[in-house]
Amino acid sequence: MTTEYQPELQATAKDLDEAKRVLAAGADAVFVGNQQFGNRIAGDFSIAMIEEITQFAHELDKKVYVMVNAIYHNEHLQTLPDYLIAINDMQVDGIVAGDQSIYQLLQDLDVSLPLIWNPATLSTNYQTLRFWSARGLRRAALSNELRLDASIEIKQHLDRAVDIQVHGMTCIFQSKRKLVKNYYDHIDRPYDPEIERYIREDKKSETHYPIFEDSNGTHIMSTEDLMMIDYLDEILAGKIDGLKIEGLLKSTDYNEQIVKIYREAIDAYLDDPAVYQMKKAGYRQAIYQIQPDARKLNTGFYFKEQIY
């Protein structure tokens, strides 16, 4: 069965090797970035690395999106224009941003980088996205706190591509402060940023929240990983345009296999929804077989009652 609707399978990458492997595994687009300008990126890409993966992706007729979604202060605005010009010259396929300064800089520089609007938790309704659509928005990444039916409703009211996350951990907290290092300084112990760290809720010993620092501050991630392989039929029937696999803090081998599983599942549904239904249990089992023991799987907020 042929269809005009072709959703985009998206993945993150920590380095050139992972970027090439997830693209070869079936991802249609890969997210990369530099820590100076990107928030919670999987790895630090130099300009030369971004150019190399862009050329590699374009040879495969695939896309590269550059994360420029940091929380910007005045001092960042001195170097940001040169960075935007550089990635524009290499013809990346879009930039991911959630700060209005990016929009203003694109106007000032007369640069036509396709804009993927991702203001994290604030992308929750179609009127906000219509506002940005009138100002050059090409795609919109929706908040992970939305129910799935709300995400589909936004898509129905918007004439731009809409992306959601379908797999991996999600961010639940960020501070610009170096909270972990400050804590180690307070207790007078050496701080090694390479050590994996987790926190847990009092009286909930089963919780397992990864916590890490980068140049943009401190980040606490979800105690469980999102997995929507069982609900791809609802997502694809709702014509969601982008399905993102967040590979942060996961191995390249794991991310490569997850991309392969979702690629096969998406293609099965588009070819014949009945075939996807028959194979769905197998896709789920394949994920459970490679899932780290400490990381349980759930459906995030997609089927929970909204409690804003």
N, C-alpha and C positions, 0 to 999 in steps of 0.2 A: 504494500500500500504506500503510495507516495503522498506527501503532504507539504503544503507551503510553510507550515509552522515548523521551525527548526530551532529548538532551544539550545542555548549555549552552555556547555559544561565547563565550569571554571575551576581553577586550582591555584593555590599559592605555591611559592617555591623559595627555598632558603639559599640556593646557589645555582650555578649554571647547570650542573649535573642534574639536579632535581627538576629544574625547569624543562630541560630537554626530555627527561624521562616521563614526566607527567603529560607533556604534549604528545610524545610518541605513544603513550598509553591510551590516549583518546580525549584528553582535554582540548577544548576548542580555544581556550584563552588561559593565560597565566598571569598572575599578579606578582609584580616585583617592586622593589623600591630601595631607597637609601634612608638609613635611620635618621639622617639630619632632617629629612622632609616627610618621611612616612611613619605612621603610627602602627605599632604592633605588626611590623612586617616580619616575615619568617626568617629573612636573612638580609645582609647588607650588600646591595649591588652598587658597584661603581658605575660611572657613565659608560665606560668601556664595556662592562658586563651587560648593561642594559642594551647597548647597541648590538652586541653579539647575539643575545637571545632574541632581539627583535628581528634580525636578519634570518636567524634559524627558524623562527616561527613563521615569518612571511613566506619562506620557501615551502612550508607545509600548508600554506593558506590558512594560518592560524593567527591569533592575536596576542598582543602584549599590552597589559594595562599597568601603568606606573602609579604607585601609591604616593600621593602628596597630601595625605590626610592628617598631618601633624596638627597639634594645637599651637598656632603661631603667635609669637610675641613680636614686638617691634624689631628686635635685633635679627630675627629670621628673615625679615623682608629685604635685607641688604643682599643676600645671596640667592634668594628664591627666583628672581627674574632670570638670572643666567642659567639656572637649572631648568626652568621651563623652556627657555629658548633651545637649550641643548637637546632635550628629549623631543621637542617639536621637530628639530632638524633631522633627527633619525627616524621620524615618522612612526612613532609608537601609535597604538590604536586608541588610546584614551588615557585620561588621568582620573584617579579616584580622589575626591576632595569633599570636605564638609565645612570648610571655612570660607566665608564670603570674600576674604581677601584674594583667594585664588581667582574667583570670577572677575574681580576688579583688575587684577594683574593681567589676566588674559585680554581684557579690553585695552588696558594701557599699552601692552606690548604688541597689540594687533596680532595675537597668536590664536590660531584656530584649533587648538587641541580639543578633541572630543571630551566632553565633561561627563563623568559618572558621579552623580551626587550621592554621597554617603555620609550624612551627619550623625551616624551611629543611632542612638535611641530616638532621634528627633524625626526620622522619616516614617511617619505613622499615618498620614492621610493624603488623599489625592489632591486636595486644594494646594497644599504646600508644594507638591511636586509639579502641579500646573504652573505655579508661580515661577519655579526654576526652569520649567520647560520653555517658558516664554523668554528665558534668558540664556538659552543655549544648551540646556540639559539634553544629553543623548540617552543616558540610562540612569536608573535610580536603584540604589541598593536599599531595601526596606529594613526596618528595625527588626532585630531578632525577637523582640518582645511582643510582636504582633501574632495574633491567631492566623492560621492558614486562610480561613475564609475572609478575614480582613485584608490579607495580602492580595487575594484573588479579586476582591472588590476594588482595590486600588487599581489593579491592572485593567479592570473593565472600564474605569473612568479616565484612563490615561493613554495618550497616543505615543508613548515612549516605552522603551524596553524597561522591564522591571526585573530585578534580580533578588533572590533570596538565598540564604545559606541552607544547605541540605545535610551537611556532615561536618563533624569536628567540634572542637571546643569553642565556646563563646566567651567574650569578655564580660565580666560582671562589675568590675571596678577599675578605675584609673585615677592616679594622682600624679601631678607633675613632680612631686617631691620624691626623693630617693629614700623611701620609707624603710626598705630592707637594710640598706647600708647604714642609715641613721640608727637603726635599732642595734646593729652590730657595734657601731661606735659607742652607743650608750652602754652596752654591756661589756665593752672593752674586749671584744674578740675580733680576730681577723675576718674579713669578708671576702669570700671567693665567689665571684659572679658566675663561675662555670658550674657550681653545684646546683642540682635541681632541688627546689624547695616547694613545700606544700603547707597549707594551713588547714585547720579543721574547726568546725563550730563546736563550742562548748556543749557537752552532753550529746554530741552527734559524732561518735568516733568513726562512722563510716564515711564522713565527708572527706574530700581529698582535693582541695582547691590549689592548683598550681599558681605560684606567685613568682614573678621575675621582674627585673629592672632592665631598661634600655635607656637610650639617650633622651627618651620622651617621658621618663618617670617610672612609676611602679604600676604593674598590671596584675590583677587577680582574675583567673579564668574559672570557668564553670567546673564543678566537681564531676560532671558526667559529660560525655560526648553526644552531640546531636547525631541522630541517624534517621533519615527519612526515606530509606529504600523501600519501605512497605507502603509508602503513600505517594510514590511517583505518579500513579494514575491520577490522583486528585490534583497534584501540582501541574502536570502536563495538560490535563483536561481544562485547567484554569488558564492555560496559555502563558504561564510564567516564562519569561524569556531567558533568564540566567539562573543556573543552579550551581552554587558555589560550594566547593570542598575546602574547608579551612584546615591546612596542614600544619599549623603552628605547633611546635614542640613534639612533632611526630617524626619518625624516621622516613627517609626517602623510600625505602622498600615498602613501608606501610602505605604511604601516600600514593605510590605508583599502583599498588594493588587496588586501593579504594577507587581510584580513577577508572581502572579497568572494569570494576564491578558496576559502577554507575553508568559507564559508557555502554556496556552490554545491556543493562536494564532499560536505559532510555531508548536505545535503538530497538529493543524488543517491543516496547510499548508503541513506538511510532510505526513500526511495521505491522503489529497486530496486538491490540490491548489484551486479547485473550491469552496470547503467548506469554506476555509479561506476568499475568496472573498465575499461570501455571509454573513459571520459573521463580516467582517472587521468594518463596521459601528458600530456594537454593541460593539466591543472592544474599538473603539475610544470614544464612548459615556461613557463607563464605566470609562475610564481615566478622562474625563472631569468632571464627577460627583464627583471625589475625589481630583481633582487638586486644590491646594490653589488659592484663588481669586487673590492674588498678583503675581502669577507666570503664565504668558502666555506660550503657547506651540508653538514650531516651529520645523523646520527640520535642524537647524544649518547651516553648510556650505555644506551639502551634495548635494545641487542642485544649489549652487551659483557659479558664475564665479570666477575662481582663480585670485587673484590680488596680488600675491607675487611680 
